[in-house]
Amino acid sequence: MKSLVLAEKPSVARDLARVLGSTQTKKGYIEGPKYVVTWALGHLVELQTPEDYDNQYKTWRLEDLPIMPEKMKLKVIRKVSSQFRTVSDLAKRKDIGELIIATDAGREGELVARWIMEKVRWNKPFKRLWISSQTDKAIRDGFKQLKPGTEFNRLYDSAVCRSEADWLIGLNVTRALTTKYEEPLSAGRVQTPTLAMIIEREQVINTFKPSEYWTLTAQFSSFEAAWQKGNEKRIFDEKRAKELHSKLSGEAVVKTIKRKMHKEAQPLPYDLNELQRDANKRFNFSAKKTLNVLQKLYEQHKLVTYPRTDSRYLTTDMVSTMKERLESISAVYKEEVRSILRNAQLPKRVVNNEKVSDHHAIIVTDQPVFLQDLSADERKLYDLIAKRFISLFYPAYEYEVVKAELEVNGEQLVASGKQVVNAGFKKVSGGDSEATVKLPDMEEGSKLLIQDVTMKSAFTEPPQRYTEADLLGQMEKHNLGTPATRADIIEKLLQNESIDRQNNRLHATKKGKQLIDLVADELKSPELTAKWERDLEAIAKGKGNAKEFLTNIREQTEKLVKQVKTSNQTYKPHNLTGSKCPECGSFLKEKKTKQGRVLVCSSLECSYRRAKDPKLSNRRCPQCHKRMEIHSGKAGTYFQCRSCQVVEKAEDKKKKISKREERKLLNKYNDDGAFGSSLGDALKQALQDKKDK
């Protein structure tokens, strides 16, 4: 009997098949003597939509809400139905004796597999592959230690609860808001409290009133000292500042000199949230971009361990693998690794089994690194992970702080100095390892002449708007979402036009500000959503009750929809124009898209849409090299550069086939070499001839 292996993506399935010795490529699966490896394409199965339960729900009506089916049902996603049929046919084969779930080792990965199993009515034994990296060694070891599938039933229960909760609350509240205010308004269990935090920061900034303050700095022959009284360093009264300025003259007496050694431990390895925050601070990567690049490093290049982790610790069984991992990166990080390779030891605080749930922290694998195979973004992200990993084996950063307190005419001046004793891990990670502010030798009781005193004025400033790094930190603090979902939540808010990204800062839009006023207080409260997340985590660990959780969610859904229905709030579309729809006469709204600005009908029942700006082509102007507009005239399609007034006919330049399009054509007609075809062979030869020329 053979084992059916179900991976989440084709790329992962190909790696599994190669390691397992399955070499016969068929349509939708790869077969071998012992294993038949197939794949999902992300999700193949999803929860049914309201119209699947009753055709009347195709039309959105406030009176139909809330929609709460007694039992939530599943359906096959239409666009991937052919792959589902392949998996279903394989599951029914008589020579298949068991299923091995090899989807992503996490809550969503479990849901992908279990829903497919439910839909194909799987009733044979099943096991679980649970690995944290995609290297050949990890795959081989994982298949030697397959776990019983039933061990993960609680994780599946948690995933179902999360999915149904998002359906019930997100769908019903979104439909209620949209139909009540006749505007596409999206709300959800996690996105709404996240939006509320951004708007709360916006309100603090808008209501902030700056205050003027003054600081005083005394110059001595070789150092500076600042006026200070207790913890007070700023003076908010100009008259008092001037009085103090006049007092700070003559000789100052050194009252105390304090020296204190400081030790800064190596930072823990990355979890996904911390890595997304660092990448945003250093490279302006969005959370979504970081996750996408990280996924490639994990799946394609196999250079890092499982990305969607919420742990920053390692397990005891990993300690013996550290030398191999360091050796694998020694060719790229020669100087950093050479001094630690012989006696590489992890700090004890990094190894903690109790702080690792599903997956350990993100670290490098034992796969050799070839930087030329990585894109610029992949190199940047890998460098962060590798250096954070290497720094674990370096000593702590040590420095001495010297603080001198001086007195002049009853007022206190403070001077600080810093001396690095041991750069430690900061030799690798950078930072202020070389920062030194040296104070001259002084003795208590000695007198020093003040040469000058500077009085500077400034104004207090409001807090800045959140960057994605800041917002991820707030979401983690309030337990909103999981490391795997936070990036998608931020992207959803951007797509819904509730927030906007400007210079790496997140701004609430007029639509977002109005939306948050229309939503019930419970839904925008981080506390309620955080409680739901804790409940889901408890269910996954066998300490929570799934049935009770969903009962509470249904009660909450009814309450939230009722509040929308009875609300007296009004909504005014922020992007209405003076132009009217030629089809129904309603006013048109202006929207920003990746293709430029478009005008859409404000009536939900009308689908009229047209571009406001001429569509931009990929043709570049020969003078200014900007993208040219596409126009249609009596002579056909032509390109025009608005600024240079350069016009070119569309026929003048033949479209070149890109390498990506070449690969797509070859895959379409050649089918990875599984089936030969005269068309595929001819196409392959034609493309080869083009390259030879």
C-alpha positions in Angstrom: 0.0 0.0 0.0 1.1 3.5 -0.7 0.9 6.7 1.4 -0.8 9.8 0.0 1.2 12.9 1.0 -0.7 16.2 1.0 1.4 19.4 0.7 0.1 23.0 0.8 1.9 24.2 -2.3 3.3 22.6 -5.5 6.9 23.9 -4.8 6.9 22.1 -1.4 5.4 19.0 -2.9 8.2 18.8 -5.5 10.8 19.0 -2.7 9.0 16.3 -0.7 8.7 14.1 -3.8 12.4 14.4 -4.6 13.4 13.4 -1.1 10.9 10.6 -0.9 12.0 9.1 -4.3 8.7 9.9 -6.1 9.7 10.7 -9.7 6.7 10.1 -12.0 5.2 13.5 -12.6 1.4 13.4 -13.4 -1.2 16.1 -13.7 -1.7 17.3 -10.1 0.6 14.8 -8.3 4.0 13.0 -8.3 4.1 9.3 -7.8 6.8 6.9 -6.5 7.1 3.3 -5.3 5.9 4.2 -1.7 4.5 7.7 -1.8 2.1 9.7 -4.0 2.7 13.4 -3.4 -0.1 15.9 -4.2 -0.8 19.4 -3.2 -3.4 22.1 -2.4 -3.1 25.5 -4.0 -3.4 27.3 -0.7 -7.0 26.5 0.2 -9.0 24.1 -2.0 -12.1 24.2 0.3 -13.8 27.1 2.0 -16.9 27.9 4.1 -20.0 28.3 2.0 -21.2 31.9 1.3 -24.6 33.1 2.3 -26.0 32.6 -1.2 -25.0 29.0 -1.1 -27.4 28.5 1.8 -30.2 30.5 0.2 -30.3 32.3 -3.2 -32.1 35.3 -1.6 -28.9 36.3 0.1 -27.3 37.2 -3.3 -29.0 40.6 -2.8 -27.7 42.4 0.3 -30.6 43.4 2.6 -30.4 44.8 6.1 -33.6 42.9 7.1 -31.9 39.5 6.3 -29.2 40.0 8.9 -27.7 38.4 10.9 -27.1 35.4 8.7 -26.2 32.5 11.0 -26.5 29.0 9.5 -27.2 26.4 12.2 -24.3 24.3 10.8 -21.5 25.9 8.8 -21.0 24.0 5.5 -18.0 23.7 3.2 -17.6 24.0 -0.6 -14.8 23.5 -3.1 -13.3 26.7 -4.4 -14.3 26.9 -8.1 -11.0 28.2 -9.5 -9.1 25.3 -8.0 -11.7 22.6 -8.5 -9.6 20.6 -10.9 -6.9 20.1 -8.3 -9.5 19.2 -5.7 -10.8 16.5 -8.1 -7.2 15.2 -8.5 -6.8 14.9 -4.7 -10.3 13.4 -4.4 -9.5 10.7 -7.0 -6.2 9.9 -5.3 -7.9 9.6 -2.0 -10.3 6.9 -3.4 -7.6 4.8 -4.9 -7.5 1.3 -3.4 -3.7 1.2 -3.2 -3.7 4.3 -1.0 -3.6 3.1 2.6 -2.9 6.2 4.6 -2.7 10.0 4.4 0.3 12.1 5.6 -0.6 15.7 6.2 2.4 17.8 5.1 0.8 21.2 4.9 2.3 24.1 6.8 2.9 23.1 10.4 0.5 25.6 12.0 -3.2 26.4 12.6 -4.0 27.4 9.0 -2.0 24.6 7.5 -4.1 22.2 9.6 -7.3 23.7 8.4 -6.2 23.4 4.8 -5.7 19.7 5.1 -8.7 18.8 7.4 -11.2 20.6 5.2 -10.0 18.7 2.2 -10.2 15.5 4.2 -13.8 16.3 5.2 -14.8 17.1 1.7 -13.3 13.9 0.2 -14.8 11.9 3.1 -11.4 10.5 4.2 -11.9 7.5 6.5 -8.5 5.8 6.5 -5.6 6.4 8.9 -3.8 9.7 8.7 -0.5 11.0 10.2 1.1 14.4 10.5 4.5 15.7 9.3 5.6 18.5 11.6 8.9 20.1 10.6 10.4 23.6 11.0 12.6 23.7 7.9 12.4 22.5 4.4 15.9 21.1 4.0 16.4 17.5 2.8 17.6 16.4 6.2 14.6 17.9 8.0 12.2 16.2 5.6 13.9 12.8 6.0 14.0 13.2 9.8 10.4 14.3 9.8 9.2 11.3 7.9 11.0 9.1 10.3 9.1 10.7 13.2 5.6 11.1 11.8 3.0 11.9 14.5 -0.6 10.5 14.8 -2.9 12.9 13.0 -5.4 12.9 15.9 -2.7 14.6 18.1 -3.7 17.8 16.3 -7.4 17.7 16.6 -7.4 20.5 19.1 -5.4 22.7 16.7 -8.0 22.0 14.0 -10.8 22.9 16.4 -9.1 26.2 17.1 -8.7 26.8 13.4 -12.4 26.1 12.7 -13.4 28.4 15.5 -11.2 31.2 14.1 -12.6 30.7 10.6 -16.3 30.6 11.6 -15.9 33.6 14.0 -14.4 35.7 11.2 -17.2 34.6 8.9 -20.0 35.3 11.4 -18.7 38.7 12.6 -16.9 40.0 9.6 -19.6 39.1 7.0 -22.6 40.2 9.0 -21.2 43.5 10.3 -19.8 44.3 6.9 -23.1 43.6 5.2 -25.0 45.6 7.9 -22.8 48.7 7.5 -22.7 48.5 3.7 -26.5 48.2 3.3 -27.3 50.7 6.1 -25.0 53.4 4.7 -25.0 52.5 1.0 -21.2 52.4 0.9 -18.7 49.5 0.9 -17.7 49.4 4.5 -15.6 46.6 5.9 -15.4 45.6 9.5 -13.9 42.6 11.2 -12.8 40.9 14.4 -9.2 42.0 14.2 -9.1 44.8 11.6 -11.6 47.1 13.3 -9.7 47.4 16.7 -6.5 47.8 14.7 -8.0 50.7 12.8 -9.3 52.1 16.1 -5.7 52.2 17.4 -4.5 54.1 14.3 -7.4 56.6 14.7 -6.8 57.0 18.4 -3.2 58.1 17.6 -4.5 60.4 15.0 -6.8 62.1 17.5 -3.9 62.6 20.0 -1.9 64.3 17.2 -4.8 66.5 16.1 -5.6 67.7 19.7 -2.0 68.2 20.7 -1.1 71.7 21.8 2.7 72.4 21.7 4.4 74.0 24.7 7.6 76.0 24.6 10.4 74.9 26.9 14.1 75.8 27.5 17.2 73.8 28.3 20.5 75.1 29.7 24.0 73.7 28.9 27.2 74.8 30.5 30.5 74.5 28.6 33.7 73.6 30.4 37.1 73.4 28.9 36.8 69.8 27.6 33.1 68.7 28.2 29.5 69.9 28.6 27.1 69.6 31.5 23.3 70.1 31.4 21.2 71.7 34.1 19.0 69.3 35.9 16.8 69.3 39.0 15.8 65.7 40.1 14.4 64.3 36.9 13.5 67.7 35.5 15.7 68.7 32.5 13.3 71.1 30.7 12.1 74.5 32.0 8.6 75.6 30.9 8.9 79.2 32.2 11.1 81.6 30.2 11.5 84.0 33.1 12.8 81.1 35.3 15.0 79.9 32.6 16.7 83.3 32.3 17.1 83.5 36.1 18.8 80.1 36.1 21.0 81.2 33.1 22.3 84.1 35.1 23.0 81.9 38.1 25.1 79.4 36.1 28.4 81.3 36.1 31.7 81.3 37.8 33.1 78.1 39.3 31.3 74.7 39.7 32.2 72.2 42.4 32.3 68.5 41.6 30.0 67.0 44.1 29.9 63.3 43.1 31.4 61.0 40.5 29.6 57.7 40.0 30.9 54.8 37.8 28.6 51.9 36.9 29.3 48.9 34.8 26.5 47.8 32.5 26.0 44.5 30.7 23.6 44.0 27.8 22.8 40.4 26.9 22.6 39.1 23.4 19.1 39.7 21.8 16.9 36.6 21.5 16.5 35.2 18.0 13.7 36.5 15.8 10.0 35.6 15.9 8.0 36.8 12.9 6.6 39.9 14.6 10.1 41.1 15.7 11.6 40.4 12.3 8.8 42.3 10.5 9.4 45.3 12.8 13.1 45.3 12.3 12.8 45.0 8.5 10.3 47.9 8.5 12.7 50.1 10.6 15.8 49.3 8.6 14.5 48.8 5.0 11.0 50.2 5.0 9.6 46.8 4.2 5.9 46.4 4.8 4.9 43.5 7.0 3.4 41.7 4.0 6.6 42.1 2.0 8.8 40.8 4.8 6.5 37.7 5.1 6.6 37.1 1.4 10.4 37.4 1.2 10.8 35.2 4.3 8.6 32.5 2.8 10.9 32.3 -0.2 13.9 32.0 2.0 12.1 29.1 3.8 10.5 27.3 0.9 12.6 28.0 -2.1 16.1 28.5 -0.8 15.6 26.5 2.5 18.0 28.8 4.3 15.8 29.7 7.3 13.4 27.8 9.6 9.6 28.0 9.7 8.6 31.7 9.4 5.1 32.0 11.0 6.3 31.5 14.6 5.5 33.4 17.7 8.4 32.1 19.8 11.9 33.6 20.2 13.4 30.5 21.9 15.0 27.3 20.9 14.5 23.7 22.2 17.1 21.5 23.9 17.2 19.0 21.0 18.5 21.8 18.7 21.6 22.5 20.7 23.6 19.8 19.0 22.8 21.2 15.6 24.3 24.7 16.2 27.8 23.9 14.9 26.4 22.6 11.6 24.4 25.7 11.2 27.4 28.0 11.8 29.5 26.0 9.4 26.9 26.4 6.7 27.2 30.2 6.8 30.9 30.4 7.5 31.7 30.9 3.8 29.7 34.1 3.8 30.3 35.3 7.3 34.0 34.3 7.6 35.2 36.9 10.1 32.1 36.7 12.3 32.1 32.9 12.5 35.8 32.1 12.7 36.4 33.1 16.3 33.3 31.3 17.7 33.2 28.1 15.7 35.4 26.0 18.0 33.6 26.8 21.3 30.1 27.8 20.1 27.7 27.7 23.0 24.2 29.1 23.2 23.3 31.2 26.2 21.1 29.2 28.7 18.2 31.7 28.5 17.8 31.1 24.8 17.0 27.3 25.2 13.6 27.0 26.8 11.2 24.2 25.8 8.4 25.6 27.8 8.4 28.8 25.7 8.2 27.0 22.4 4.6 25.9 21.4 4.3 24.9 17.7 7.6 26.3 16.4 10.9 27.6 17.7 12.5 31.0 16.7 13.5 31.8 13.2 17.2 30.9 12.7 19.4 29.7 9.8 19.3 26.1 8.6 22.4 23.9 7.8 21.9 24.6 4.1 25.0 26.2 2.4 24.4 29.8 1.4 25.0 31.1 -2.1 24.3 34.8 -2.0 24.3 35.1 -5.8 21.1 33.0 -5.8 19.3 35.5 -3.6 17.6 38.8 -4.7 18.6 42.0 -3.1 15.6 41.9 -0.7 16.3 38.3 0.2 19.9 39.1 1.0 18.9 42.0 3.3 16.4 39.8 5.2 18.7 36.8 5.4 21.5 39.1 6.7 19.3 40.2 9.6 18.5 36.6 10.6 22.0 35.3 10.1 23.7 38.1 12.1 21.1 37.8 14.9 21.8 34.1 15.0 25.6 34.5 15.0 25.4 37.2 17.8 24.0 34.5 20.1 27.4 32.9 20.4 29.2 36.2 21.2 29.7 37.5 24.8 27.5 40.2 26.2 28.1 43.9 25.4 29.8 45.6 28.4 30.3 49.3 28.9 30.9 51.7 31.8 28.9 54.8 32.4 30.4 57.7 34.3 28.1 60.3 35.8 29.5 63.6 37.3 27.2 65.9 39.3 28.4 69.5 39.8 27.0 72.4 41.8 27.1 76.1 41.0 25.3 78.7 43.1 22.9 76.0 44.5 22.0 74.6 41.0 22.9 71.2 39.7 24.7 70.3 36.5 25.1 66.7 35.2 27.7 65.4 32.7 27.7 61.8 31.5 30.3 59.7 29.7 30.4 56.2 28.3 33.3 53.8 27.7 33.0 50.5 25.9 34.7 47.7 27.8 33.7 44.7 25.6 31.9 45.2 22.3 30.7 41.6 22.5 27.8 40.7 20.2 27.7 44.2 18.8 30.7 43.4 16.7 28.3 41.4 14.6 25.0 43.3 15.0 26.4 46.8 15.0 24.9 49.5 17.1 26.8 51.7 19.5 29.6 49.2 20.1 32.2 51.9 19.4 30.3 54.9 20.8 32.5 56.6 23.5 31.9 59.9 25.3 34.9 60.4 27.5 34.9 62.7 30.5 38.2 64.2 31.8 39.7 63.0 35.0 38.0 64.8 37.9 38.0 64.5 41.7 35.2 65.1 44.1 35.5 68.6 45.6 37.6 70.0 42.8 36.5 73.3 41.2 36.0 73.9 37.4 35.4 77.2 35.6 32.3 77.5 33.5 33.3 79.1 30.2 29.9 79.7 28.7 26.2 78.8 29.1 23.8 78.1 26.2 20.1 78.6 26.6 18.0 76.9 23.9 14.3 76.9 23.3 12.1 74.3 21.6 8.6 73.1 21.5 7.1 69.8 22.7 6.1 67.6 19.8 3.1 65.2 19.4 3.7 61.5 19.0 4.3 60.4 15.5 1.9 58.4 13.4 2.5 54.7 13.6 4.9 53.0 11.2 4.1 49.3 10.5 6.8 48.4 13.0 5.0 50.5 15.7 1.6 49.1 14.7 2.9 45.5 14.8 4.2 46.2 18.3 0.8 47.5 19.4 -1.0 44.5 17.9 1.3 42.1 19.7 0.9 44.1 23.0 -2.9 43.9 22.7 -2.9 40.3 21.3 -4.6 41.3 18.1 -4.3 38.5 15.5 -1.3 36.2 15.3 2.2 36.7 13.7 0.9 34.9 10.6 -2.2 37.1 10.2 -1.1 40.6 11.2 0.5 41.5 7.8 -2.8 40.6 6.0 -4.8 42.7 8.4 -2.7 45.8 7.7 -3.0 45.1 3.9 -6.7 44.7 4.2 -7.1 48.1 5.8 -5.0 49.6 3.0 -7.1 47.9 0.3 -10.3 49.0 1.9 -9.1 52.6 1.9 -9.5 52.8 5.7 -5.9 53.8 6.0 -3.2 55.1 3.8 0.6 54.6 3.8 2.7 57.8 3.4 6.5 57.9 3.9 6.3 54.6 5.8 3.7 56.1 8.2 0.1 54.9 8.5 -2.6 57.6 8.2 -6.3 57.2 8.8 -8.4 58.2 5.8 -11.7 60.2 5.9 -13.4 56.9 5.2 -11.6 55.1 8.1 -12.5 57.9 10.5 -16.2 57.8 9.7 -16.2 54.0 9.7 -14.9 53.8 13.3 -17.7 56.1 14.4 -20.3 53.7 12.9 -19.0 50.6 14.6 -20.1 49.4 18.0 -17.6 50.1 20.9 -17.3 46.3 21.6 -15.9 45.6 18.1 -13.3 48.3 18.2 -12.1 47.4 21.6 -8.7 45.6 21.6 -9.7 43.9 24.9 -12.6 41.9 23.4 -10.6 40.8 20.4 -7.6 39.9 22.6 -9.9 37.8 24.8 -11.1 35.9 21.6 -7.5 35.3 20.6 -6.7 33.9 24.1 -9.8 31.7 23.9 -8.6 30.3 20.5 -5.1 29.6 21.9 -6.7 27.8 24.9 -8.8 25.6 22.5 -5.6 24.7 20.6 -4.0 23.6 23.9 -7.0 21.7 25.0 -7.9 24.1 27.8 -10.8 25.8 26.1 -14.3 24.9 24.9 -14.9 25.3 21.1 -18.7 25.0 21.4 -18.9 27.7 24.1 -16.6 30.0 22.1 -18.8 29.8 19.0 -22.0 30.3 21.1 -20.5 33.5 22.4 -19.5 34.6 18.9 -23.1 34.1 17.6 -24.5 36.1 20.6 -22.0 38.9 19.9 -22.8 38.9 16.2 -26.5 39.4 16.9 -25.7 42.3 19.3 -23.3 44.0 16.8 -25.8 43.8 13.9 -28.7 45.1 16.1 -26.5 48.1 17.1 -25.9 48.9 13.4 -29.6 48.6 12.5 -30.8 50.9 15.4 -28.0 53.4 15.0 -28.8 57.1 14.2 -25.4 57.8 12.7 -25.0 59.0 9.2 -22.2 58.5 6.6 -21.1 60.9 3.9 -18.9 59.5 1.1 -15.6 61.4 1.2 -14.8 60.8 -2.5 -18.1 61.9 -4.2 -17.5 63.9 -7.4 -19.9 66.3 -9.2 -20.2 64.0 -12.2 -23.2 61.7 -12.7 -23.3 58.1 -13.8 -24.5 57.9 -17.4 -26.4 54.6 -16.7 -28.3 55.4 -13.5 -27.8 59.1 -12.8 -26.2 58.6 -9.3 -23.1 60.6 -8.5 -19.7 59.0 -9.3 -17.0 58.4 -6.7 -13.3 58.7 -7.3 -11.0 55.8 -6.3 -7.3 55.3 -6.4 -6.1 52.0 -7.9 -2.7 50.7 -9.0 -3.7 51.5 -12.6 -4.5 55.1 -11.7 -7.7 57.0 -10.6 -11.1 55.5 -11.6 -14.6 56.8 -11.4 -17.2 54.3 -10.0 -21.0 54.6 -9.5 -22.0 55.4 -5.9 -25.1 53.1 -6.3 -24.4 49.6 -5.0 -26.8 48.2 -7.7 -24.9 49.8 -10.6 -21.6 48.5 -11.8 -20.6 51.5 -14.0 -16.8 52.1 -13.9 -14.4 54.1 -16.1 -10.9 55.4 -15.8 -10.5 59.0 -14.9 -7.0 59.3 -16.1 -5.7 57.8 -19.3 -4.4 54.3 -18.8 -0.6 54.1 -18.5 1.3 51.6 -20.7 4.7 50.0 -20.2 6.0 51.9 -23.2 8.6 54.5 -22.1 8.9 58.0 -23.6 12.2 58.2 -25.6 12.9 61.6 -24.2 11.9 61.6 -20.5 11.6 57.8 -20.1 8.3 58.1 -18.2 5.4 55.7 -18.9 3.3 56.8 -21.9 -0.5 57.0 -21.9 -2.6 54.7 -24.1 -5.2 56.4 -26.4 -7.5 55.2 -29.1 -8.1 57.3 -32.2 -9.4 56.9 -35.8 -6.0 55.4 -36.8 -6.1 52.9 -34.0 -4.3 52.7 -30.7 -1.4 55.1 -30.0 0.9 56.0 -27.1 1.4 59.6 -25.9 3.7 61.2 -23.4 1.7 64.0 -21.7 4.7 66.1 -20.7 6.8 65.8 -23.9 3.9 65.5 -26.3 5.7 62.5 -28.0 3.3 60.3 -29.9 4.0 56.7 -31.2 1.8 54.3 -33.0 1.1 51.0 -31.2 2.2 49.0 -34.2 5.6 50.7 -34.3 7.0 48.5 -31.6 6.5 44.8 -31.3 6.0 43.4 -27.8 8.9 41.4 -26.6 8.1 38.2 -24.7 9.4 38.3 -21.2 11.2 35.4 -19.5 8.3 34.9 -17.2 5.9 34.6 -20.1 8.3 32.2 -21.8 8.2 30.0 -18.7 4.4 30.2 -18.5 4.0 29.1 -22.1 6.5 26.3 -21.7 4.7 25.0 -18.6 1.3 25.3 -20.3 2.2 23.3 -23.4 5.0 21.1 -22.0 3.5 20.3 -18.6 6.9 19.9 -16.9 7.8 17.2 -19.4 5.2 14.8 -18.3 3.4 14.7 -21.6 5.2 15.5 -24.9 3.2 17.4 -27.5 4.1 18.6 -31.0 2.9 22.1 -30.1 5.0 22.2 -26.9 8.1 20.8 -28.7 7.7 23.4 -31.5 7.3 26.2 -29.0 10.3 25.1 -27.1 12.4 25.0 -30.3 11.2 28.4 -31.4 12.1 30.0 -28.1 15.5 28.3 -28.2 16.2 29.5 -31.8 15.3 33.1 -30.6 17.9 32.9 -27.8 20.6 31.5 -30.2 20.1 34.5 -32.5 
